[in-house]
Amino acid sequence: MNVTTTASVSRDRRAATLVMACVGVFVAYLPVTTVSVSLPAIQRSLHASTAQLAWVSDAFVLPMAALILTAGVVGDVHGRKMVFQAGLAFCALGAAIGLSAQSIEVLWIGQAFAGIGAAALLPTTLALISHVVPDPRERGKFIGLWATSLLLALALGPIIAGAVLEHFAWRWIFLLAVPVSLVTMVCTARLLTDSRAAGSRRLDWPGQLTAALAITALVYGVIEGGADSFTDEKVMVALFVAVVSGVAFVLVERRSDSPMLDLKLFRSPAFSATTLVAMISFLGLIGFFFALSLYLGMVQQLSTLEASTRLLAVSLMAILVGAPVGRLMHRVSARVLITGGLLVSAGALLSLTTIDADTSYVSLVWRLALLGLGMGLVITPMTATAVASVPHHLAGMAAAGNNAFRQVGGALGPAVLGALLTSRATDSLPGHLAAAGLTGAQRQSVVSAVDEGGLGAVAQMDLGPAQGRALGALSEAFLDGLHLCLIVSAILSLVAAAVAALLLRSPRQATTTPVVSSGSGTGTGTGTGTGDGSGFGSVGRAGPASANPPAALHGTRTPRQRGAMESDPQSDRR
C-alpha cells in the first residue's frame, strides 16, 4: 500500500511539474513571434526606424540572455519554485506595460521586463524537470514535451497577433500573457514541489556583472554599428567594452569558488557542441524571422494574419517533428539528428533566396515547412544533450548555460542580420530608383528619408505619380538585403552543422581510468577517456542518444550517495 501510494505521489508530482514547466516555457516564448510579426504595424504606429525595431526584439532577448545564468543560480540556492513564480510575475508585468505603450521607449521597457521573466523561467523549468526525472533516457521524453511547448508558443504567437491586429490595435497582442501568467502563479503555489541544488552554491555577482555588461555592449555595438557606422566612436567603445568584459568574465569564473557558469562544463565535448550550435543556429534563425516578417509586411504588403499563416508553417512542422524526435533519441545519435537538422535548415534557407515580391503562398510555405523540419530535428536533442552531458548535480547550470548562449545568439540575430539587411538595401536603393525612372531630386529625397527614418519611411512620403515606382524600387532593394540575410543564415547553419559533426563524436572504446570528482560531486569514478580531476571525461557520446551520459561525467558513488542525489525527493534541499 505504501509503495503504491508513494509511486502515485511520485507520478502526480512529475505530471504537475511537467505541466507547470510546459506552461512556463510557453509564456516565456510567447512574445517572440507575437511581437516579430507585429513589427510592421508597430513601425507604422510609432514611426520607428529599422534600428529601433531591432531594439523591440532585443529589449526582450538581452535581459533574457544576460540574466539566465543568475536566475539558474538563484533557483539552485533559494528554491526554483520562487524563481519560477517571479518569472511569471515579470512576464505579466512586461505584458501589462506593453498593453499601455504609447511610445517605442515604453514598449522597450515592457519587453525588458518580459525578458527578465523569461530569463527566470527558462533554466528553472528545465531544472525542475531534471530534478523529478534524473534518468537521462526518460528525461529526453520530458524535454521533448518541453520543447514542443516552446514551439507551440512560436506557432500560436503569429496567429494570436494576426487575429488581434485584424480587429484591434497592436498593443492588445500582449493581453494573453497576463491572465495565463497570473493563473499559472496560483496553480504553482498549490501544485509545484520546490527543489534546490545539492551543495553550497551562492550568487556570483562579479560573474553576473561582467556577463551582463559584455552581452549588452556587444548587441548595442552591433545594432548601432549597422544603423550608423562601425567606425563611429560610441560603437567602437561598445565593442571594446564587450571584449574586455568577456575576458573579465572568463577570468572571474576561473577564480570563483562558486562560479555562475563553471567553465569545466566545456570539457564535455557534447556540452560544448550543443552550446555552440545553440548560439550559432539561433543567431541565424531568429535574425531570419526578423527579416522575413519585414518582407511579408513591406514587400508583399500582407496583413499580419496573412503573414502569420505563412510563418505558422515553420512552427507547426517543428512541432510535428519534435514529438517523435523525443522518442527517437535513445535509438538515433544526437550527432545524426542535430547535424541532419541543421543541414536541412541550411537547404531551406538557400531555397528561399529565389523568393521575390510575387512569390505565391504555396511556393513560400513549402520552403518554410522545410525549415521547420530542420528546427524540429535540432531543438529537442540539442537541449536534452546539453543537460545529460554533465553530472546530474550540474544539470541546472548546464540548462542555464545552454539557454544563455542560445539567447545571446537570438539577441545578435536581429542585430546582425538587421544591420546587413539595412546596409545592403540602402546601398542598392539608388540604382533601383534610377532604374524605376525617378528623377535625381526624387532619388535624393527617398535616400535621405531612408537614411533618417529607415526603410519604412518611404511609405510615408508623398511623391505623387512616382510613389508606386519608388515603393517598387524599395521592394527590390529590400529583396537584395533579404537574400544576403538568407545566405548568411544558411552559412551559419552549415557552420553549426560542422560543429555538431566534429564535437558530438561517438565514444571511443572505453578504458577504465580513475577519475577523482571535484566540485559538488564526491568520490571516485571510472571514465571513458582520460580523467582530468574535474569529473569530466574528454570523450563521450552526447546525451540521450546513449542510455546514460558517459561514466566520466558522473563518477561512481556509493549506494548511499546515489540515494541522496537521485532517489530522495528532498535531496535538493540539502
N, C-alpha and C positions, 0 to 999 in steps of 0.2 A: 504493500500500500504506500509506504513512504517512498519507495523507489519510483512508483508510478506518478505520485504527486510531484516529486522533485523533477522528473522528466517533463511533466506537463508544465510546471512553472518555468522550466528552462526554455521549452518551446514557445511559451507565451512571451517570455522576456525577449527572446530572439526575434519573434514576429513583431512585437511592439517597437523594438529598436530599429528593425529594418524599415518599418513604415515611417517612423519619425525621420530616419536618415534619408529616405527617398523624398519625403516632403521637403526636408531641409535643403537638399541639393536642388530640388525643383525651384524653390523660392530664390535660392542664390543665383541661379542661371536665367531666371525668367526675364530680367531686364536686358540681357544681352541681345536677343533678337527683337523684342518688342521695341526697343529704342532704335536698333540699327535700321529696321525697315521704316521707321518713322522719321528718319533724318531729313528726307526732302521736305516733309511737312514742317518739321522744326525749323529748317533753314528758311522756308518761306515766311513762317510766322514771326520768327525772331530776327530775321535778316542777318543770319550768321554766315561767316566765311567758312571755307573748307577747313582751315586750321581750327577754328572754333568748334566746328562739328566733330573734328577728331578728338577734341578735349571732352566732348559729351561722352564719348565712349571711354576715353582714358581716365576721366574723372571717376568712373566706376572701377575700371580694371587696376589703376595704380594703387589705391589703398588695399585692394584685394591682394595684389602681388606683394606689397610691402609688409602687410600685417599677418599673412597666413602663418608664417613660422612662429610669430609671437603668440597668435591665437592657439596654435598647437601646444606650445609650452604652457600657457595659462591653463588650458584644459587638462594637461597632464598633472599640473601642480594643484590647482584649485577645484578641479572637477569639470568633466566635459559637459555635464547637464547644464551647469550655469553658463558656460560659454555658448552652448547651443541656443539657450533661451535669449542670451544677449544678442546673438547674431540675428535671430528672428526679430527682436525689438528694433535693431538698427535698420533692418530691411524695411520694416513697417514705417519707421520714421523717414527714411530716404524716399519711399514711395509717396508719403504724405507731402513732403516738401516738393517733389516733382509735380504733384497734383496742383499745387498753388503757384508754380513757377510762372513768372511774367517776364523773365529776362534769362539770357543764356547763362549768366553768372549764378542765379538762383538754381537753375537746372543742374549746373555743375555741383553745387553744394548737395542737392538731393542725391545725385549719382554717387558722390563721395560717401555719404552715409550708407547708402545701399551697398557700396563696395566694402565698407568696413564690416557690415553684416555678413556679406558673402565670405569674407576672409575668416570670420569666426565659424561659419557653417561648414565650409569645405573640409578642413582637416578633422574637425570634430566628428562629422558624420562617418568618415572612413575609420577613425579611431574607435568609435563606438561599435562599428561592425567588426573590426579586428578583435575587440575585447570579447564579444559574445561568440565569435566564430574563430577560434585560434587555429583550426586546421586549414592549411593553405588551399587544399583541393576544394573543400566545401566553401571556403571563403570566396573562391573565384565565382561561384554561382551567385552569391550575395552581392558581390561587387558588380556582376553583370546587371543585376536589377538596379543597383545604384546608378550605373552608367546609363541604363535605359531611362531612368527618371531625369537625368541630366539632359539627355537627348529629347525627351518629351517636352521639357521646358523650352528647348530651342525650336521644337516643332510647333508648339502651340503659341509661342510668342508672336510670330508673324500673323497668325490667324486672329488672335486677340486684337493686335494693333490694327489690322485691316478692318475688322468689324467695327471697332471703335471709331476709326477715322472716317468711315462711311457716314456716320451719323453725329459724331461729337468732335470736340476739339482734341488735339493730340495729347493734352495733359491727362486725359482720362485713361490712357494706356497704363497708368501706374495704379489704378484703383484696385485691381485684383490682389496685388501683393499685400495690401493692408489687412483685409479680413483673413486671408489664408495664413499670414504670419501670426496674427493675434489668436486665432483658433488653435493653431498648432502649439503656441506657447501654453495655452490652457491644457491641452491634451498631454503635452510633455510633462507638466508638473505632476500629473497623475500616473502616467504610463511608463515614463523613461527611467530606467535604473542608472544611477550615477556611477561613474568609474574614474579612476585616476591611474597614472602610470606608477609602476613599482620603482623604487629608488628615491633619489633626493634631487630631482631636477629643480631649478629655480630660474627666474627670469634673467635673461641675458641682455641688459639694457645697452651696453656698448655694441653688441652684435645687431640688435634691433635698429639702433640709430644709424649705424653705418650702412646697413642693408637698405633701409628706407631712403636714406639720402642718395645712395648710388642708383637705385631704381628710378626715383623721381627725377634726378638730374639727367639721367640717360634719356628717358622718354621726353622730358621737356626739351632737351637739346635737339633730339631728332625731329620733333614736331615743329619747333620754331625754326630749325635749320631748313626744313622743307618748305615752310611758309615764306621765309625771307632768304637767308643765305647761311651756309655752314661756315663762312668766314666772318660772320657777324660776331662782335665781341661777346655778347651775352651767351650766344650758342657755344662758342669755344670755351668760355668759362664753365658752362654747364657740363659739357662733355669732359673737361678736365676734372671737375669735381666728381663726376661719375667714376672715372678711372681711379682717382685717389681713394674715394670711399670704398670702391670694390676691393682694392688691395688692402685697405684697412680692415674691412670685414673679414677677409681671409686670415690676416694676422691675429685679429681679435679672437676668432673662433678657434684657431690653433692653440691659443694660450689659455682659453677659458676652461674652468673646472666644470662648468655646466653649459656647454655651447648650445645656442639656439638651433644650429644645424651642425651636427657632428660631421666634420669633413672626412672621417673614417668611413662614412657611408659610401663614399665614392670609390672605396677599394673593392666594392662589389661591382663587377662589370655589368651585371643586369640593372642595378640601380643607376649607374652612370649612363647606361644606354637609354633607359626609359626617360630619364631626366632630360637628356639632350634631345631626344626625339620629341618629348612634350613641348619643349621650348621652341625648337625649330619648326615643327609642324604647325603649332598654333600661331606662330608669327605669320606664316603664310596663309593659313586658313581664315583666321579672324580678320586679317588685313584684306583678304579676298572678299569676305562678306561685306565689309565696309565699302569697298569699291563697287561691288555688284549692286548693293542697294541704291547707290547713287546712279548707276547705269539704268536700272529699271525705272527710276523716277525722272531723271534728267534727260535720258536719251530716248527711251521707249515711251515716256510720258504715261506710265501706268499709275493707276490708283494704288494706294497702299494694300488694299485687299487683293488686287490683281497681282501685285508684286509678291504678296505673301503666298499665293498659290504656287508660284514658281519656286520660291525658297523652301516651301514645305517638302519638296521632293528630296532635298538633301537629308533633312532630319527624319522623315518617315522611312527612307531606305536604311539609314543608320540604325533606327530602332528595330526594324525588321531583321537586320543582320546581327545586331548586338546581342539579343537574347540567345540565339543558337551559339554564338561565339563563346558566351559564358560557359556553356556546357561542353564546348569543344576543347577548352584549354588544357584538359588533362590528357587529350589524345594528340593534339597538334601543337607543336612547339610555339612559344611566344615569338621566336625569331621568324618563323614562317608567316604567322598571322600578321605581325606588325610590319615586316618588310613588304609582304604582299599587299597589304592595305595601303601603304604609302606609295607603292608603285602604281596601284590603281588610281589613287588620288592624283598623282602626277599626270597620268594619262588623261584623266578627266579635265584637269586644268589646261593642259595643252590643247585638248579638243575644243575648249571654249574660246581659243584665240581666233576662231573663224566667225564668231558672232558679230553682228552689226546692228544698226538701228532697226532693221526689218526682220530680225530673226524671229521665227514663229515660236509659239508656245511649245509645241511638240519637240522642235529642234533644240530648244534650250533645256527642256525638262529632262530629256534622257541623259544629257551631259551632267546635269546637277544630280540626278539619281545615281549615276556612276560615281560621282564624288562622295555621295552619301554611303555607297557601298564601301569605298575605301575607308572612310571615317569609322564605320561600324566595325570593320576588322581591326582597327587600331586602338580605339579608346578603352575598351574593357581589358584586353590583355596588357596594355601599357600601364594602366592603373594597378591592376592586380599584381603584375610582376614587380612593380616598384615596392609594394607593400610586402610581398612574400620573399623578396630577395635579401631581406635583412633580418636580424634576430627579432623574435616576437615582441620583446620589450621596446624595440625601436620602431615598431610599425607606425605609431602615430607620428613620429618625427619624419619617417620616410614619406608618409602620405602628405604631410605638410610641405616637405621639401619638393616633392614632385609637383604638387599643386602650385607652389610658389613659382617655380621655373616655368610651368605652363602659363601662368598668368603674366609673367614677365614677357614671354613670347606674345601672349594675347595683347598686352599693352603696347608692345612695339609694332604689332601688326598694322593697326590703323595709322600709327605714326610713320612707319617706314613706307608702306605702300601708298598712304595718303600723300606723302611727300613726293614719291615717284610719279604718282598719277597727276598731281598738280604741276610738277615741273615739266613732264613730257607734254601734257596738254597745252600748257602755256607756251612752250617753245614752238609747237606745231600750229597753234591757232592763227598767227598772222598769215601763214601760207594757205590755210584753208579759207580764211576770209578773202584773200586775194583771188583764189580760185572760184569763190562764190560770186565775184563781181562787185564787192564793196569798194567804195572809193577810199583813198588814202586817209581822209579825215574820219570816215566811218570806222575804218580798221583801227585807227589810233584810239578813238573813243571806246571801242569794245575792249581793246587790250588794256587800256587804262582802268576800265571798270573791273576787269578780271584781276588785275594786279592789286586793286584796292579792296574789292569785296569778294573775291573768289569766283569760281566758275559759275555759280548760280546767279551772279549779278547780271548776267546778260539777259536773263528772262525778265528782269525788272526795267530794262531800257526801252526807250521808245525811238526806234529807228525808222518808223514809217514803213514804206513798202519793202525796205531792206531787212525788216525784222525777221521774217521767215528764213531768209538766206543766212542771216547771222546765226540763228539758232541751229540751222543745218550744219554750218561750219563748226559751231561749238560741239555738236554731237560727234563730228568726225575727229576733232581734236581730242575729245574725251575718250573716244574709242582707241586712239593711239596710246593714251595713258593707260587705259584698261588692259590693252593687250600686253603692254610692258609689265603691268602688275601680275597678269596671269603667268607670264613666262617666269618671272621672279618667284612666284608662289610654287610653280612646278619644280623649279630648280631646288627650292628649299625642301620640298617633299622628297626629291631624289637624294639630297644630302642626308636627310633624316633616315631614309631607307638604307643608305650606305652605313650610317652609324649603327642602326639596328642589326644589319647583316654582319658587321665586324665585331660588335661587342656582345651581342646575345649569342655567344658561341655555345655549341653542345659541349657537355663536360668531357674532359679527358678521362682516361682510365683512373679510377680512384686509387689514391695511395694514402695509407694511414699515416698521418702526421699529427703529433700532439699540438694542440692549439690552446694557448692559455688565454682565456677571455678576460677582457678588461672592461671598464665602464660599469654599466648596470649589471651585466651578467657575471656569474662566478663559476669557478670550476674549470675543468679541462675538457677538451673535446677532440674528436677525430675529424679531420677536414679533408675535403677533396682538393688537392692542390697544396700550395705552400702556405702555412700559417705565418702571420706577421705579429702575433701577440695581441691583436686587436679583436680577435673573434671573427674576422672577415677573411674568407679564403680568396685567393686571386683568380680562381677559375670556378665556374659553376653555370649550370643551366638556369635560365631565368624562370622564376615564379611558378605559377600553377601548371606550366607545361609538364613539369615533373611532379611526382606525388607530393614532394616536400622540397623546400629550399635546400641548397647544399648544406651538408652537415657542418662545414667550416663556418657557416654563418650562425649556427646555433650553439655548437659545442654540446657535450653530453652533460646532463645534470643527474643528480641522484633522484630517486623517485620522490623524495620529499620536496626537493627543489622544483621538479616538474609539476607536482601537485600545487605548489604555491603559485607558480607562474601561470598555469593553464586551467587547472580544474577548479580551484577555489574562486567562486564568483566575487569574493571580496578582496582578491589578491591585489587588485589595482589600487586599493585604498591604502596599502601599506607602503 
